[in-house]
Amino acid sequence: MLARYYMHTQVYRHKIRLITDKMIHRGILLGIEEDKIPWLKTLYSFDGSPEFLENYLEWYDDRLFNEILRPGTPEGYAKTIFRHLQDRKLLKVIFRATERDFADAEVRRALFTDFDEFYGPLEERIAKTYNFDKNLVIADKLSFKSATRTESDIVVLHPAGPRLFRDSSALFSSVNQQIQEQYFHIYAPVTYKDDREKWKREREFFTDILKMIEEMLTPGKELPASSGGEK
């Protein structure tokens, strides 16, 4: 179980993996919606036909990557984002928070359930505040919950009677608590001169964006309209 946990933590939850996944998703989305690349729209417009399935099965990661970057593909968001992926010029995590960072229970409930209508407006507000391209600011809610039965679910004998192993073990209790935590990240195209500037700006980002989220999700406040962005 611990091997699975550390694999989950060190690979699937690694910040580089999370950022690259979101950049790929955003690059494809913008390639369809903003760049209007015909073959990309066809590839991801499911219609249930045998022709769609036949075409879809002919594609794989390297082919998609190379096709977007080939000279014949017009310049645009998709090509720019995939070129940045190739050159390892990744977006940065400018905001990371857990449920514990939000004092208001209603804000926590709204942010960490399926309420994501404010992602576009939040991305736009952050972009406007810091002079980023709004299409390159990405809000991302992360939920890490164990989907399988683990050793922590085993019933063990205890002087007070049978109980779950996770309730008797400080180690497994800590592991299960961390697996079930939820996080909220913001990725953006920011650069820093040095570590000192990075630490200073990260503190500013955290304070400012936390306030933005709380304002936008406070009950009774009207959400601003979004003109785009990922949902």
N, C-alpha and C positions, 0 to 999 in steps of 0.2 A: 504493500500500500504506500509506504514512504517513497519508494522508487517512482510510483505513478504520480505522487504528489509533487515531488521535486521536478519531474519531467514537465508536469503541468505548469509549475511556477517558473522554471528556468527557460522553458521554450515557448509555450503557448501564451504565457503572461508577460514575456519579456517585452520591454518597451519598444525595441526595434521591430519585433514581429508585429506588435499592435499598430505601430505607425505605418509600416509598409503595407499592411493589409488595408488600412483606411485610405492610404494614398492610391493604391490600385483601384479600390472601389470608387473613389472620387474621380480618378482619371477616366475610368470607363463611363461613369455617369455624365461627366462634363463632355466627354467625347461624343456622346449621343445627343445631349440636350443643348450644348453650346457650340461645339465644333461641327455638328451635323454630319458625322462620318457615316455614310450609308451602310457599309458592310458591318460596322460595329452595332448599329441599330438593329439590323437584320439578325445578327448573332444573338442579341439579348431580347428580342421581341418574340416571346413564346406564343405560338398560335396552335399548338397541339398537332400540327401536321407532320406526316412522315418526313417531308422535305426539311422542316426545321430541325428535327432530331438528327437526320442524316448530316446536315451541315454542322450542327453543334458538336457532334461526336468527332468531327474531323479536326477540331481545334484543341490545342493544349497550351500550357503556359508559355513555352518558348515561342511558339508560333504567334500567339497574341502579342507578346512583347516585341518581337521582331517586326510584325506587320505595322504596329503603331509607330515604330521608330524608322521605318524605311523611308527613303527620300520621297516616294510618291504620296505619302500621307501628309495632308496639309498641316501647317503649323497651327497650334492651338493648345488648349489646356491639356488634352490627352497626351500629346507629344511632349509638352514641357514637363508634365508630371512624371511620365515614364522615363524621360531623359534624366531627370533628377534622381529617380530610383537607380538608374544605371550608374550614375556618377556618385551615388550615396550622399546626395544633398537632400537629406530628409527634413521633413517638418520637425519642429521641436515641441515637446510637451511644455506648454506655458502655464497649465493649470491642472492640478490633480487634487481630488478631494474624495473623502469617504462620507458615509452618512453621519459620522461623528462630527464632521466639520460644520454641519448645519444645525443650529440650535432650535429652529422652528420645526415642529413636527409636521406641519402641513407642507412646508417646503420640502422636507425629506420625502414625504409620501409622494408628492408630485414629481420630484426629480427622479426617484428610484423606482417608479412603477412604469407603466407604459405611456406616460404622458410626455410625448416628445415633440409636440407641435411648436414648442418655443425654440427648437434647435436652430432653425433658419434665422429667426429674429435675433437670437443670441449671437450667432456667428456674425451677422451683419453689424450688430452693436459693437462687438469686439473689434471687428475689422475697421469700423469707422473710428473708434477710439484710438487705435494704435496704427492706423494708416496701413492696414494689410489689405490684400485682395480678398474680398469676402468669400470667393469660391475656394480659397486655399486655407480657410479657417474651418476646422472640423471639430464638432462636438461629438463626444463618444461616451456612451454609458456602458460600463463593463460589469457583467455579473459572472462571478465564478462560484458555481455551486457543484458539488460532487454529484455526478449523474449515476453513479454506481454504488452498490453496497460495498463497504470497506470493512477492514478489520475492526474499525472503531464501533461497528454495529453489533459485534459479537457480545453475547450475554455472558458475563463472568460472575462468579460467586463472590459475595461481599458479606462481611459480618452482619450487615443490616438486611441481607437478602440479595437475590439476583438483580443485577443492573447492567446497563450498557457499558462497554469498555471505555467509551469516550467520557463517560461520567465519572470514571474511576481513575483515569489517566490524565495528568496535566498536559502531557505531550499531545495526545490525540485530541483533547479538548481545544488546545491552541490551534492545532492543524485544522480541525473542522470549522472553528470560528473564522479562520482566515479564508478557507475555501469558500465560505458562504458570504463573504463580504462583497459589497458592491462599490464601484469606483466611478468617478466622472472625470473625464479628461478633456482638455482642449488642446488641439494641435494647430500650430501656426508657422508661417515662414519667417522666423525670427533668427537673427544672427547676433553673436556677442563678441566683443573685442577680446575679453578675457574672462576668467572665472569670477573676478570681483564684480564685473558688470552683470554677469549671468546671475549671481546670487542676489544682487540688488534688484534687478528687473523681475526675477522670479517672485520675490516677496511682493513687489508692486502688483504683478499680474494676479497673484493669489488674492490679495486684499480687494483689488478692484473687481475682479470677475466674480468673486464670492458675493460681493454687494450687488452686482448686476443680476445674478441668478436669484438672490433673495427678493430683490425688487420685482422681478418679472414673475415670480411664482407666489408672491404674497396674495392670499385670497382677496378678491375684490378689485385687484388691479387688472386693467385691460391689457392684453398682450399686443405688442406692435405687430403690424402686418409684415409678412415676409414676401420678398420679391424673388426668392430663390433659395438655394442651399439644400443640403441633404436632409431628408426626413428619416 
